[in-house]
């Protein structure tokens, strides 16, 4: 078996947008850094990122899940709760952190296109988190 080349690889999924400009404002409000704004918008999220595209398909958007692993979920929740995302962007209200059966505390957030984000807290001593 061959090893893949190692260097500065970066995985960045393409996320659909129903309203490209609204989605860009949504992610900027969350605090993600927009590093490119053109035909697509590229956002940095920690050591990874994602690309917003001018494409939307209901079935795709509503079945797409993203996971953001964080060190302090309570701080993230306080940040999300302070943004009043439902009123500002017409999205479902974020769901507060709760312990899930698979062992992670998770808060849930849905973007304007219907993409569901799992914002999960890393567990001490669990390198896969």
N, C-alpha and C positions, 0 to 999 in steps of 0.2 A: 504494500500500500504506500502511496506517495503522500508526503505531507504537502499541504497547501503552502504557497509562499507566505512568509510572515513579514510584516512591515507596518504600514499605517492603514490597514484595511478598516473600513467603517461601513456598518450596515445602516442604511437609511431607507425605510419603507416609504412608498408613495401613498399618501392619504387622499381620499376623494374630498371634494368640497362641493356643496350645493351652491354656496355663495362664496366665491373666492375671497373677496374683500372682507366679508364678515368673519370668515375663518381666520384670516390673517390677524384681524383685530383681536379675536378671541385668544389666539395663542400668544400674541404680544401681551395681552392683559394678564395671562397666566405667568408671564415672565420669561418665556422662552426667547432666546436671542435669534432674531431674523438675520441671516448672513447673506441671503440673496433674495431679491424681489424682482421678478420679471414674469416670464411665461409660467414659471413655477416659483414657489417661495420655499426656501430651505431654512429650516430652524435647527438650532443647536439645542440639545437637551442633555446636559451633563457630558459624558464621553461619547454620546451617540447623537442621533438627530432624526429628522424626518423631512419629507418633501411634500408640500401641498401642491396638488395638481388641479387644473381646471377640468375636472371630470367628476361626475356623480352618477352613481347607480344605486338606487335605494337598497337593493338586496346585498350589494357589496358593502356599502357603508354601515348598514345595520348588523352586519355579521363580522365586522372587522374589530379586533381587540388589540389594544396597545397596553404595554405594561411599563410603568415608570417605577423603578426601585429607588427608594429614598431612605436616608438614615433616620429622619425624624418625621414620622407621619403626622404627629400632633401639630408640628409647626406648619407642615403643608396644609393640613386641614384648616388651621386658623387662617392661613393665606387664602385658600379657596373660599372659605365661608365669608371672608371680608369683601370679596369681589362682586357679590350679588349677581352671579352669572346668569341666573334664570331671568331676571329683569333686564339685564343689559344685552343678552344675546339670544333670548328666547329658547334656551336649552332646558332640559330637565334639571331640577335642583340636584347638586352633587349629594351623594349619599355618604354620611359620616363613616369614619373608620369603624370596622368591626372585625373580630377574629373570624376567619373562614375555616371550614372543616379541613382544608389542606395545610393549615398551620401558619398562614400569614395574616397579619392585620392589613386590611385593604379598605380604601375609600374609592368610590366610583364616581366617574365624571364622564359626561357625554358631550361631544363637541357639536357644533351647529349642523354637521352633515349626518350625525347619528353614530359616529365612531365612539366606541366605549373604551375608556381608559381605566385600567386598574392601577391605582397608585398604592404601592405596597411597601411596607417597611421591611428592611433587611433584618434578618435574625442574627444575633451575635454568634460568631463562630461557624456560620454557614456560608462557605465561600461561593456556592452556586447562586446565592441570593445577590 
